């Protein structure tokens, strides 16, 4: 309490040292982030997710960043939700999608019911 009390007796803000935040040595630069966005928005990769883009770049001998970094940068720029121009996925409603088992359908092949012993 004494530490926060100023000479006038009024309580001041916390005067303890604030923790120093260190910048990671491997933090992406603005140019590297822009390179990731440029590659992901190129027509060749625009409709592909990062788990496909990164291996395609690796096949060409290009390494920009890891797959998780691609995901992180795209998420921060709100470009990860739906990649490409395809329509959104429509969910099936009850009683709208039916399937069946074709093993019980009649066919031309007949099974021999007599057994020989």
NURORO-362594 format. One record per atom (N, C-alpha, C, CB): x, y, z; atom name; residue number from 1. Coordinates in steps of 0.05 Angstrom, whole numbers, plus 5000, padded with zeros to 4 digits. Glycine has a CB too. Layout:
xx/yy/zz/atome/num
X/Y/Z/CA/NUM
...
This chain:
xx/yy/zz/atome/num
5016/4976/5000/N/1
5000/5000/5000/CA/1
5017/5025/5000/C/1
4981/5000/5024/CB/1
5039/5024/5015/N/2
5057/5048/5017/CA/2
5070/5053/4990/C/2
5078/5044/5039/CB/2
5074/5032/4975/N/3
5087/5035/4949/CA/3
5070/5050/4930/C/3
5094/5007/4938/CB/3
5043/5048/4932/N/4
5025/5061/4914/CA/4
5017/5089/4923/C/4
5001/5044/4910/CB/4
5022/5095/4948/N/5
5014/5121/4959/CA/5
5034/5142/4951/C/5
5011/5120/4990/CB/5
5025/5162/4938/N/6
5042/5184/4930/CA/6
5048/5202/4954/C/6
5030/5201/4907/CB/6
5064/5223/4950/N/7
5071/5241/4972/CA/7
5046/5255/4983/C/7
5091/5262/4963/CB/7
5026/5259/4966/N/8
5002/5273/4975/CA/8
4983/5255/4991/C/8
4987/5284/4951/CB/8
4989/5229/4992/N/9
4972/5211/5007/CA/9
4951/5198/4990/C/9
4959/5226/5030/CB/9
4948/5206/4965/N/10
4929/5193/4947/CA/10
4942/5169/4935/C/10
4920/5213/4925/CB/10
4925/5149/4929/N/11
4936/5124/4918/CA/11
4940/5128/4888/C/11
4916/5100/4923/CB/11
4964/5122/4879/N/12
4971/5125/4850/CA/12
4969/5097/4837/C/12
5000/5137/4847/CB/12
4976/5096/4812/N/13
4975/5071/4798/CA/13
4998/5053/4807/C/13
4977/5076/4767/CB/13
4997/5029/4800/N/14
5017/5009/4808/CA/14
5044/5018/4797/C/14
5009/4981/4797/CB/14
5063/5021/4815/N/15
5090/5031/4806/CA/15
5110/5009/4804/C/15
5099/5052/4826/CB/15
5101/4984/4807/N/16
5120/4961/4803/CA/16
5128/4960/4774/C/16
5107/4935/4812/CB/16
5151/4948/4769/N/17
5161/4945/4742/CA/17
5142/4927/4726/C/17
5190/4934/4742/CB/17
5136/4935/4702/N/18
5120/4919/4684/CA/18
5138/4898/4671/C/18
5106/4936/4662/CB/18
5128/4874/4667/N/19
5144/4853/4655/CA/19
5152/4861/4626/C/19
5130/4826/4655/CB/19
5176/4856/4619/N/20
5186/4862/4592/CA/20
5179/4839/4574/C/20
5216/4868/4592/CB/20
5165/4845/4553/N/21
5158/4824/4533/CA/21
5180/4823/4512/C/21
5130/4829/4521/CB/21
5190/4800/4507/N/22
5210/4796/4487/CA/22
5197/4788/4461/C/22
5231/4775/4496/CB/22
5208/4799/4439/N/23
5198/4791/4413/CA/23
5214/4766/4405/C/23
5203/4815/4392/CB/23
5199/4745/4396/N/24
5213/4721/4388/CA/24
5233/4726/4365/C/24
5193/4699/4380/CB/24
5255/4713/4365/N/25
5275/4717/4344/CA/25
5265/4707/4317/C/25
5301/4704/4351/CB/25
5246/4689/4317/N/26
5236/4678/4292/CA/26
5209/4689/4284/C/26
5235/4648/4294/CB/26
5201/4712/4294/N/27
5176/4724/4287/CA/27
5176/4733/4258/C/27
5170/4749/4305/CB/27
5154/4728/4245/N/28
5152/4735/4216/CA/28
5153/4766/4213/C/28
5126/4724/4204/CB/28
5166/4774/4192/N/29
5166/4802/4185/CA/29
5141/4808/4169/C/29
5192/4810/4169/CB/29
5136/4834/4166/N/30
5112/4842/4150/CA/30
5114/4832/4121/C/30
5109/4872/4150/CB/30
5139/4832/4110/N/31
5143/4822/4083/CA/31
5138/4792/4081/C/31
5172/4828/4074/CB/31
5146/4776/4101/N/32
5141/4748/4101/CA/32
5111/4742/4102/C/32
5156/4734/4124/CB/32
5097/4757/4119/N/33
5068/4753/4121/CA/33
5055/4760/4095/C/33
5057/4771/4144/CB/33
5064/4781/4082/N/34
5053/4789/4056/CA/34
5059/4767/4035/C/34
5064/4816/4047/CB/34
5082/4755/4036/N/35
5089/4734/4017/CA/35
5070/4710/4020/C/35
5118/4724/4022/CB/35
5063/4703/4044/N/36
5044/4681/4049/CA/36
5017/4688/4037/C/36
5042/4676/4079/CB/36
5008/4713/4042/N/37
4982/4721/4031/CA/37
4982/4722/4001/C/37
4974/4748/4042/CB/37
5005/4732/3989/N/38
5007/4733/3960/CA/38
5005/4705/3948/C/38
5033/4746/3952/CB/38
5019/4686/3960/N/39
5019/4659/3949/CA/39
4991/4646/3952/C/39
5040/4641/3964/CB/39
4979/4650/3975/N/40
4952/4638/3980/CA/40
4931/4651/3962/C/40
4945/4640/4009/CB/40
4934/4675/3954/N/41
4914/4689/3938/CA/41
4921/4688/3908/C/41
4912/4718/3947/CB/41
4943/4675/3901/N/42
4949/4671/3873/CA/42
4928/4653/3860/C/42
4978/4659/3869/CB/42
4921/4657/3835/N/43
4900/4641/3822/CA/43
4905/4611/3824/C/43
4898/4648/3793/CB/43
4930/4603/3824/N/44
4937/4574/3825/CA/44
4929/4562/3852/C/44
4966/4570/3820/CB/44
4931/4577/3874/N/45
4927/4567/3901/CA/45
4902/4579/3915/C/45
4951/4571/3917/CB/45
4887/4596/3902/N/46
4866/4611/3915/CA/46
4845/4594/3927/C/46
4854/4630/3895/CB/46
4839/4571/3915/N/47
4817/4554/3926/CA/47
4827/4530/3941/C/47
4800/4545/3903/CB/47
4853/4530/3949/N/48
4865/4507/3963/CA/48
4871/4515/3992/C/48
4890/4498/3949/CB/48
4868/4496/4010/N/49
4875/4501/4038/CA/49
4905/4499/4042/C/49
4860/4481/4057/CB/49
4915/4509/4064/N/50
4944/4508/4068/CA/50
4956/4480/4069/C/50
4951/4522/4094/CB/50
4941/4460/4078/N/51
4953/4433/4078/CA/51
4957/4422/4051/C/51
4934/4415/4094/CB/51
4947/4435/4030/N/52
4953/4427/4002/CA/52
4973/4446/3990/C/52
4927/4427/3985/CB/52
4972/4472/3997/N/53
4989/4492/3985/CA/53
5018/4487/3993/C/53
4981/4520/3994/CB/53
5024/4482/4019/N/54
5051/4478/4028/CA/54
5065/4455/4015/C/54
5051/4474/4059/CB/54
5053/4431/4012/N/55
5066/4409/3998/CA/55
5071/4415/3968/C/55
5050/4384/4000/CB/55
5052/4430/3956/N/56
5055/4437/3927/CA/56
5080/4455/3924/C/56
5030/4451/3916/CB/56
5083/4474/3943/N/57
5106/4492/3942/CA/57
5132/4476/3947/C/57
5103/4515/3962/CB/57
5130/4457/3966/N/58
5154/4440/3972/CA/58
5162/4424/3948/C/58
5148/4422/3996/CB/58
5143/4414/3932/N/59
5150/4400/3907/CA/59
5165/4417/3887/C/59
5125/4389/3894/CB/59
5159/4443/3888/N/60
5173/4462/3871/CA/60
5200/4472/3883/C/60
5155/4485/3864/CB/60
5206/4463/3908/N/61
5230/4472/3921/CA/61
5228/4499/3934/C/61
5252/4472/3901/CB/61
5203/4507/3940/N/62
5198/4533/3953/CA/62
5189/4529/3981/C/62
5177/4550/3937/CB/62
5202/4542/4001/N/63
5193/4541/4028/CA/63
5190/4569/4038/C/63
5213/4525/4046/CB/63
5166/4577/4045/N/64
5160/4603/4056/CA/64
5156/4602/4086/C/64
5135/4615/4043/CB/64
5139/4583/4095/N/65
5134/4580/4123/CA/65
5121/4553/4127/C/65
5115/4603/4134/CB/65
5117/4545/4152/N/66
5105/4520/4158/CA/66
5075/4521/4153/C/66
5110/4512/4188/CB/66
5063/4497/4152/N/67
5035/4495/4147/CA/67
5019/4509/4169/C/67
5026/4466/4145/CB/67
5027/4506/4194/N/68
5013/4519/4216/CA/68
5015/4550/4215/C/68
5024/4509/4243/CB/68
5038/4560/4205/N/69
5041/4589/4201/CA/69
5022/4599/4179/C/69
5070/4596/4194/CB/69
5020/4583/4158/N/70
5001/4590/4137/CA/70
4973/4593/4148/C/70
5001/4570/4114/CB/70
4965/4572/4164/N/71
4938/4573/4176/CA/71
4935/4597/4194/C/71
4933/4547/4193/CB/71
4955/4603/4211/N/72
4954/4625/4230/CA/72
4951/4652/4215/C/72
4978/4625/4248/CB/72
4967/4656/4194/N/73
4966/4682/4180/CA/73
4940/4685/4165/C/73
4990/4683/4159/CB/73
4930/4663/4153/N/74
4904/4665/4139/CA/74
4881/4670/4159/C/74
4899/4640/4123/CB/74
4883/4658/4182/N/75
4862/4662/4202/CA/75
4862/4691/4212/C/75
4866/4643/4225/CB/75
4886/4702/4216/N/76
4888/4730/4226/CA/76
4877/4749/4205/C/76
4916/4737/4232/CB/76
4879/4742/4179/N/77
4869/4760/4158/CA/77
4841/4752/4149/C/77
4888/4759/4134/CB/77
4828/4734/4163/N/78
4800/4725/4158/CA/78
4798/4714/4130/C/78
4781/4748/4161/CB/78
4817/4698/4121/N/79
4816/4685/4095/CA/79
4815/4655/4097/C/79
4840/4694/4079/CB/79
4811/4645/4121/N/80
4812/4616/4125/CA/80
4784/4603/4125/C/80
4826/4609/4150/CB/80
4763/4618/4128/N/81
4737/4607/4132/CA/81
4729/4588/4108/C/81
4716/4630/4134/CB/81
4729/4599/4085/N/82
4721/4583/4061/CA/82
4739/4591/4039/C/82
4691/4586/4054/CB/82
4757/4574/4030/N/83
4775/4581/4008/CA/83
4763/4574/3982/C/83
4802/4566/4012/CB/83
4763/4592/3963/N/84
4754/4587/3936/CA/84
4726/4598/3931/C/84
4754/4558/3931/CB/84
4717/4594/3907/N/85
4691/4605/3899/CA/85
4668/4585/3901/C/85
4693/4616/3872/CB/85
4673/4562/3913/N/86
4652/4542/3914/CA/86
4630/4551/3933/C/86
4663/4515/3922/CB/86
4606/4541/3928/N/87
4583/4547/3945/CA/87
4587/4535/3973/C/87
4557/4538/3932/CB/87
4573/4546/3992/N/88
4574/4535/4019/CA/88
4562/4508/4020/C/88
4561/4555/4039/CB/88
4570/4493/4040/N/89
4560/4465/4043/CA/89
4532/4466/4053/C/89
4579/4449/4062/CB/89
4514/4453/4040/N/90
4486/4452/4049/CA/90
4483/4427/4066/C/90
4466/4452/4026/CB/90
4472/4430/4089/N/91
4467/4408/4107/CA/91
4441/4394/4101/C/91
4467/4417/4137/CB/91
4441/4367/4101/N/92
4417/4352/4096/CA/92
4398/4355/4119/C/92
4424/4323/4090/CB/92
4373/4357/4112/N/93
4352/4358/4132/CA/93
4341/4330/4136/C/93
4329/4378/4124/CB/93
4327/4326/4159/N/94
4315/4299/4163/CA/94
4297/4291/4141/C/94
4300/4299/4190/CB/94
4298/4265/4134/N/95
4281/4253/4112/CA/95
4287/4265/4085/C/95
4252/4256/4119/CB/95
4310/4276/4080/N/96
4316/4287/4054/CA/96
4337/4270/4040/C/96
4325/4315/4056/CB/96
4353/4256/4055/N/97
4374/4239/4042/CA/97
4368/4210/4050/C/97
4403/4248/4051/CB/97
4364/4194/4030/N/98
4358/4166/4036/CA/98
4378/4149/4022/C/98
4329/4159/4026/CB/98
4383/4126/4033/N/99
4401/4107/4021/CA/99
4389/4079/4025/C/99
4430/4108/4033/CB/99
4400/4059/4011/N/100
4389/4032/4013/CA/100
4411/4013/4008/C/100
4366/4028/3994/CB/100
4405/3988/4015/N/101
4424/3966/4011/CA/101
4415/3951/3986/C/101
4426/3948/4036/CB/101
4432/3949/3966/N/102
4424/3936/3941/CA/102
4428/3906/3942/C/102
4440/3948/3918/CB/102
4437/3895/3964/N/103
4442/3866/3965/CA/103
4416/3850/3964/C/103
4458/3859/3990/CB/103
4393/3861/3970/N/104
4368/3847/3970/CA/104
4351/3852/3945/C/104
4352/3855/3994/CB/104
4362/3866/3926/N/105
4347/3870/3901/CA/105
4348/3845/3884/C/105
4359/3894/3886/CB/105
4326/3839/3871/N/106
4325/3816/3853/CA/106
4345/3819/3830/C/106
4297/3810/3842/CB/106
4357/3797/3822/N/107
4376/3798/3800/CA/107
4372/3774/3782/C/107
4405/3799/3810/CB/107
4387/3773/3760/N/108
4385/3751/3741/CA/108
4398/3726/3751/C/108
4398/3759/3714/CB/108
4419/3729/3767/N/109
4434/3706/3777/CA/109
4417/3692/3798/C/109
4460/3715/3790/CB/109
4416/3665/3795/N/110
4401/3649/3814/CA/110
4420/3632/3830/C/110
4379/3631/3800/CB/110
4413/3629/3855/N/111
4430/3612/3873/CA/111
4420/3584/3872/C/111
4429/3623/3902/CB/111
4438/3565/3869/N/112
4430/3537/3869/CA/112
4423/3528/3897/C/112
4453/3520/3857/CB/112
4398/3521/3901/N/113
4389/3514/3928/CA/113
4393/3484/3934/C/113
4361/3521/3932/CB/113
4399/3468/3914/N/114
4403/3439/3920/CA/114
4432/3435/3926/C/114
4394/3422/3895/CB/114
4436/3418/3945/N/115
4463/3411/3953/CA/115
4469/3383/3946/C/115
4468/3416/3983/CB/115
4492/3377/3937/N/116
4500/3350/3930/CA/116
4518/3339/3950/C/116
4513/3349/3902/CB/116
4512/3314/3959/N/117
4529/3301/3979/CA/117
4539/3275/3969/C/117
4514/3297/4005/CB/117
